[in-house]
């Protein structure tokens, strides 16, 4: 939500001694106005103190904490909220996580912003907020809203860095930030994060099964980065060029990298990605097949990219075959499911296309592309 519009939804009042948040009275400073969340039917001149609810004030305080970081009374509002709801952080954290799981990103973001305002120094909140921004960026990118995705990636990175630089640092922030950088193809930054994670956890005396798995996974990724020389500057610059629309420069960089590292499947994948963006589909498909040859067969994106090349060449049966392989590796990928829907459309099978787009929406109710395609199919009936 836009901060300005959110703050427009509240007004300030001064309450008297007769107002209580619960059966147990609490101290209210009558010299400090309290924010009140406006009701839908509220209008100037019809406010009645007798109809004011504690929930309106608590909601108003949460709005201020989320969107008015310069408010001079923040500490007081925090104290009011904590006295009225001693377990408010836990309640809000659980609600934010639930809303995120249900795909209600707008409300989840409001809750995370309120949590940050409630306790800016809580590293766990900072890390959970980073994970939320990271997930929301993924959702935008799946819907090809790349500018929005980039904006949320930047917010996620800022929160990851805050959590890693805290004292003491949030150890898991290094682990999660490592995967964040892997998605960005910034293998040098990913390597640093995983190395830091292992260094911080090496002396841990008691280890859960999950902790042991994370250490093993971090070491596995580090070994892979080093073995395939993926933290090479040419690899990094190739990704940056291609992702910013400078495909030819990116292709030059990745070809030079491949001259010295011919068995790195990620490099062949990047070569194919750049060529596919330039609509050089036959060359792109050959590069992706090289990626499969050198170990990219466990990556659903490789098969998805091959399918896109085949769709462009109107080989729909081949595209579907590769998409089904991709789906077997990543059964909840709405991008792959929607692409199966597009193949069905190109083959004239609207019933099958409808099933795929509906399935994508079941996994992600916010998938705008699947929703739009399903709406078109319903209108055509």
C-alpha positions as a printed Julia matrix, in Angstrom:
381×3 Matrix{Float64}:
   0.0     0.0     0.0
   1.11    3.55   -0.68
   2.17    5.14    2.64
   0.25    8.33    1.92
  -3.02    6.54    1.23
  -2.53    4.32    4.26
  -2.03    7.31    6.54
  -5.09    8.98    4.99
  -7.14    6.14    6.45
  -6.52    7.28   10.04
  -7.33   10.33   12.14
  -6.15   11.43   15.57
  -8.16   11.9    18.75
  -7.5    12.61   22.4
  -9.3    10.18   24.71
 -10.37   10.73   28.28
  -9.84    8.66   31.39
 -13.08    6.78   30.79
 -11.65    4.94   27.76
 -10.1     1.51   28.42
  -8.58   -1.1    26.14
  -9.81   -3.96   28.3
 -11.34   -4.67   31.65
  -7.99   -3.72   33.14
  -7.43    0.01   32.78
  -4.07    1.21   31.49
  -2.36    4.54   31.55
  -3.22    6.83   28.65
  -1.33   10.06   28.14
  -4.12   12.52   27.38
  -1.64   15.04   25.96
  -0.7    12.72   23.07
  -3.31   12.13   20.35
  -4.02    8.53   19.44
  -4.36    7.38   15.83
  -7.71    5.82   14.97
  -8.45    3.62   11.97
 -11.32    5.19   10.08
 -14.5     3.14    9.63
 -16.02    2.94    6.18
 -19.02    5.04    7.2
 -16.96    7.63    9.13
 -17.29   11.21    7.94
 -16.29   14.56    9.43
 -18.6    15.71   12.17
 -20.26   12.4    13.03
 -17.62   10.93   15.36
 -18.97    9.55   18.64
 -16.56    8.61   21.42
 -19.07    6.05   22.71
 -18.76    4.12   19.44
 -14.96    4.11   19.41
 -13.45    0.63   19.74
 -10.06   -0.36   21.07
  -9.45   -2.24   17.78
  -9.72    1.03   15.86
  -6.97    2.53   17.97
  -4.76   -0.54   17.8
  -5.19   -0.66   14.02
  -4.41    3.03   13.82
  -1.23    2.55   15.83
  -0.14   -0.31   13.57
  -0.68    1.89   10.51
   1.49    4.63   12.01
   4.21    2.14   12.94
   4.17    0.75    9.4
   4.12    3.97    7.41
   5.05    6.98    9.54
   8.63    6.26   10.6
   9.29    9.9    11.57
   6.34   10.24   13.94
   7.58   11.8    17.19
   5.34    9.6    19.34
   6.42    6.18   18.04
   7.86    5.02   21.38
   4.64    5.91   23.16
   2.51    4.13   20.57
   4.7     1.05   20.88
   4.22    1.05   24.66
   0.44    1.37   24.29
   0.34   -1.53   21.86
   2.53   -3.77   24.03
   0.45   -3.06   27.14
  -2.8    -3.74   25.31
  -1.49   -6.84   23.5
   1.55   -8.36   25.26
   1.83  -11.1    22.61
   1.4    -8.74   19.68
   4.71   -9.63   17.95
   3.96  -13.33   17.92
   0.38  -12.73   16.76
   1.45  -10.44   13.95
   4.31  -12.71   12.86
   2.0   -15.71   12.61
  -0.57  -13.65   10.71
   2.02  -12.32    8.24
   3.38  -15.78    7.5
  -0.15  -17.16    7.03
  -1.12  -14.32    4.68
   2.05  -14.91    2.66
   1.29  -18.62    2.34
  -2.24  -17.78    1.18
  -0.93  -15.36   -1.44
  -2.37  -12.26    0.23
   0.81  -10.27   -0.34
  -0.66   -6.8     0.14
  -1.92   -7.5     3.66
   1.18   -9.54    4.52
   3.38   -6.6     3.56
   1.38   -4.23    5.76
   1.82   -6.59    8.7
   5.56   -6.96    8.11
   5.93   -3.17    7.91
   4.03   -2.82   11.18
   6.27   -5.43   12.8
   9.36   -3.55   11.66
   7.92   -0.38   13.13
   7.02   -2.13   16.37
  10.52   -3.47   16.95
  13.1    -2.22   14.43
  15.94   -4.01   16.26
  14.41   -7.49   16.17
  16.68   -9.39   13.77
  14.17  -12.22   13.36
  11.61   -9.72   12.04
  14.19   -8.27    9.66
  15.05  -11.72    8.31
  11.38  -12.72    7.92
  10.76   -9.46    6.1
  13.67  -10.22    3.76
  12.22  -13.65    3.0
   8.84  -12.06    2.3
  10.29   -9.47   -0.09
  12.3   -12.24   -1.76
   9.16  -14.33   -2.25
   7.15  -11.38   -3.52
   9.87  -10.58   -6.06
   9.65  -14.17   -7.31
   5.89  -13.81   -7.66
   6.23  -10.61   -9.69
   8.86  -12.17  -11.93
   6.66  -15.2   -12.59
   4.06  -12.73  -13.83
   6.67  -10.95  -16.0
   6.41   -7.78  -13.89
  10.17   -7.4   -13.92
  10.37   -3.8   -12.72
   8.31   -4.65   -9.63
  10.4    -7.79   -9.13
  13.61   -5.78   -9.27
  12.25   -3.3    -6.73
  11.39   -6.07   -4.27
  14.72   -7.78   -4.88
  16.38   -4.54   -3.79
  14.22   -4.43   -0.64
  15.02   -8.07    0.13
  18.76   -7.49   -0.29
  18.62   -4.48    2.03
  16.92   -6.55    4.75
  19.3    -9.5     4.28
  22.26   -7.14    4.69
  20.71   -5.57    7.8
  20.21   -9.03    9.33
  23.76  -10.11    8.48
  25.27   -6.92    9.86
  23.31   -7.06   13.11
  25.13   -7.7    16.38
  24.98  -10.58   16.89
  24.2   -11.44   13.25
  21.3   -13.63   12.23
  23.2   -16.75   11.15
  20.35  -18.01    8.96
  20.42  -14.69    7.1
  23.7   -15.78    5.48
  22.17  -19.09    4.39
  19.05  -17.48    2.89
  20.99  -14.61    1.34
  23.2   -17.19   -0.35
  20.19  -18.61   -2.18
  19.02  -15.09   -2.99
  22.33  -14.4    -4.73
  22.21  -17.76   -6.51
  18.94  -16.7    -8.13
  20.63  -13.47   -9.19
  23.47  -15.5   -10.73
  25.83  -13.55   -8.46
  27.89  -16.57   -7.51
  30.67  -14.54   -5.93
  28.25  -13.0    -3.41
  26.59  -16.39   -2.89
  29.96  -17.96   -2.14
  30.74  -15.31    0.46
  27.38  -15.83    2.18
  27.7   -19.62    2.35
  31.31  -19.39    3.55
  30.22  -17.0     6.31
  27.35  -19.31    7.26
  29.68  -22.29    7.61
  32.22  -20.23    9.58
  29.55  -19.04   12.02
  28.13  -22.53   12.54
  31.33  -24.6    12.62
  31.58  -24.6    16.42
  27.92  -25.35   17.1
  27.82  -28.07   19.76
  24.18  -29.08   19.48
  22.9   -29.59   16.0
  19.38  -30.42   14.82
  18.77  -32.54   11.76
  17.76  -29.38    9.86
  20.94  -27.55   10.89
  23.06  -30.47    9.73
  21.23  -30.49    6.4
  21.78  -26.76    5.89
  25.51  -27.06    6.57
  25.77  -29.95    4.15
  23.79  -28.05    1.53
  25.89  -24.91    1.94
  29.11  -26.91    1.51
  27.69  -28.69   -1.53
  26.86  -25.38   -3.2
  30.29  -23.95   -2.36
  32.02  -26.97   -3.85
  29.92  -26.65   -6.99
  30.67  -22.93   -7.39
  34.4   -23.52   -6.99
  34.48  -26.63   -9.16
  32.7   -24.88  -12.03
  34.46  -21.54  -11.51
  31.09  -19.8   -11.43
  32.34  -16.89   -9.34
  34.43  -15.81  -12.3
  33.89  -12.14  -13.17
  33.09  -12.94  -16.8
  30.26  -15.24  -15.7
  28.86  -12.49  -13.47
  29.14   -9.78  -16.12
  27.54  -12.05  -18.74
  24.45  -12.39  -16.56
  24.34   -8.66  -15.88
  24.58   -7.8   -19.57
  21.92  -10.3   -20.67
  19.47   -9.46  -17.9
  19.79   -5.73  -18.69
  19.02   -6.21  -22.38
  22.6    -6.13  -23.66
  22.49   -9.67  -24.95
  25.3    -9.44  -27.51
  27.77   -8.19  -24.88
  26.63  -10.93  -22.52
  27.09  -13.58  -25.19
  30.63  -12.36  -25.84
  31.44  -12.68  -22.14
  29.95  -16.13  -21.68
  31.64  -17.48  -24.81
  35.02  -16.38  -23.47
  34.16  -18.07  -20.17
  33.23  -21.28  -22.0
  36.57  -21.34  -23.8
  38.23  -21.91  -20.42
  35.34  -23.77  -18.72
  33.66  -25.88  -21.43
  31.99  -28.33  -19.04
  29.99  -25.83  -16.95
  26.31  -26.44  -17.6
  25.29  -23.09  -16.1
  27.4   -21.33  -18.71
  25.76  -23.23  -21.56
  22.41  -22.39  -20.02
  23.31  -18.68  -19.96
  24.45  -18.87  -23.57
  21.12  -20.42  -24.52
  19.22  -17.85  -22.5
  20.89  -14.96  -24.3
  20.35  -16.55  -27.71
  16.69  -17.29  -26.95
  16.12  -13.66  -25.95
  17.53  -12.69  -29.36
  15.07  -15.17  -30.96
  17.9   -17.33  -32.31
  15.95  -20.39  -31.32
  17.88  -23.18  -33.05
  21.2   -22.0   -31.6
  19.59  -21.49  -28.2
  18.15  -25.01  -28.16
  21.57  -26.46  -29.01
  23.11  -24.53  -26.1
  20.43  -25.77  -23.69
  21.02  -29.34  -24.85
  24.7   -28.82  -24.06
  23.61  -27.71  -20.6
  21.76  -31.02  -20.21
  24.83  -32.9   -21.38
  27.0   -31.33  -18.68
  24.66  -31.75  -15.72
  21.72  -29.37  -16.17
  19.18  -32.16  -16.31
  18.1   -31.62  -12.71
  17.15  -28.02  -13.41
  13.54  -27.56  -14.54
  14.43  -24.24  -16.19
  16.6   -26.0   -18.77
  13.67  -28.05  -20.06
  11.37  -25.04  -19.85
  13.75  -23.01  -22.01
  14.04  -25.79  -24.57
  10.24  -25.88  -24.67
  10.09  -22.14  -25.38
  12.48  -22.6   -28.3
  10.4   -25.47  -29.67
   7.16  -23.5   -29.26
   8.68  -20.67  -31.31
   9.43  -23.23  -34.05
   5.87  -24.61  -33.73
   7.07  -28.01  -32.51
   4.28  -28.24  -29.94
   4.59  -31.94  -29.16
   8.3   -31.5   -28.43
   7.55  -28.43  -26.32
   4.96  -30.32  -24.28
   7.32  -33.24  -23.74
  10.0   -30.93  -22.32
   7.51  -29.01  -20.2
   6.26  -32.23  -18.64
   9.86  -33.12  -17.78
  10.26  -29.68  -16.23
   7.04  -30.12  -14.27
   8.22  -33.46  -12.89
  11.19  -31.59  -11.39
   9.18  -28.6   -10.16
   5.52  -29.67   -9.77
   4.36  -26.34   -8.3
   5.91  -24.02  -10.9
   3.06  -21.86  -12.17
   5.28  -20.67  -15.02
   5.71  -24.21  -16.33
   2.02  -25.01  -15.81
   0.98  -21.86  -17.69
   3.37  -22.7   -20.52
   1.64  -26.06  -20.82
  -1.58  -24.08  -21.11
  -0.12  -22.04  -23.95
   0.99  -25.19  -25.77
  -2.53  -26.57  -25.44
  -3.92  -23.32  -26.86
  -1.55  -23.48  -29.82
  -2.7   -27.06  -30.4
  -6.34  -25.96  -30.32
  -7.2   -27.86  -27.12
  -8.99  -25.17  -25.11
 -10.3   -27.62  -22.5
  -6.79  -28.77  -21.62
  -5.54  -25.17  -21.65
  -8.31  -24.19  -19.23
  -7.27  -26.98  -16.85
  -3.64  -25.87  -16.86
  -4.42  -22.19  -16.23
  -6.87  -23.11  -13.47
  -4.21  -25.35  -11.92
  -1.71  -22.48  -11.97
  -4.19  -20.32  -10.08
  -4.67  -23.01   -7.47
  -0.95  -22.82   -6.68
  -0.82  -19.03   -6.94
  -4.1   -17.08   -6.77
  -2.13  -13.92   -7.66
  -0.9   -15.29  -10.99
  -2.18  -12.51  -13.26
  -1.18  -14.22  -16.5
  -3.05  -17.44  -15.75
  -6.05  -15.44  -14.52
  -6.11  -13.35  -17.69
  -5.85  -16.38  -19.98
  -8.57  -18.22  -18.06
 -10.83  -15.16  -18.29
 -10.31  -15.05  -22.08
 -11.26  -18.71  -22.35
 -14.39  -18.21  -20.25
 -15.44  -15.2   -22.35
 -15.03  -17.18  -25.56
 -17.53  -19.83  -24.39
